[in-house]
């Protein structure tokens, strides 16, 4: 990814386990691609 101008953003566990905090982090950092487990994605959409 860095070869093409992308970056990897590893979030702290407390943010990664909180769907609302993760969503806020994704928006604040302008993250365009997110890899996660299905249960967390479901939490983001709830």
N, C-alpha and C positions, 0 to 999 in steps of 0.2 A: 504493500500500500504506500509506504513513504516514497517509493520510486516514482509514483505518479502524482505527488503533491498531497496525498492523503495523510492522515495521522491516526494514531491509535490512542484512544482515551480510556484509561482504566480507572473506573470510579471506585471510591471506598465502599466497603461492605455495607455501611449504614445507609448509603444512598442507593446502592444496588438492590437492597432488599425492601425499599420503600417505593412503591410505584409512583406516588405523587412527587417525591423528591427526585426520583430518576427522570420523570418527565420534565421537571423544572430544570434539571441539569442539562438534559438533551436540548431544550430550547435555549438556555443561556449560552451553551457552547456551540450552538448551531450545528449539531450532529445530524448528518443526513442518512447514515446507515447505522442500524443498531442490531446487534446479534444478541439474542436472549432466549431463554426457555419459554415455551408456550404459556405456562402459568403466569409469568410476569407480564407478558404481552397482553394476556386477558385482563390482568389488573390495571394495565395502562388504559385499556379501552373501556373499563367499567366506569 
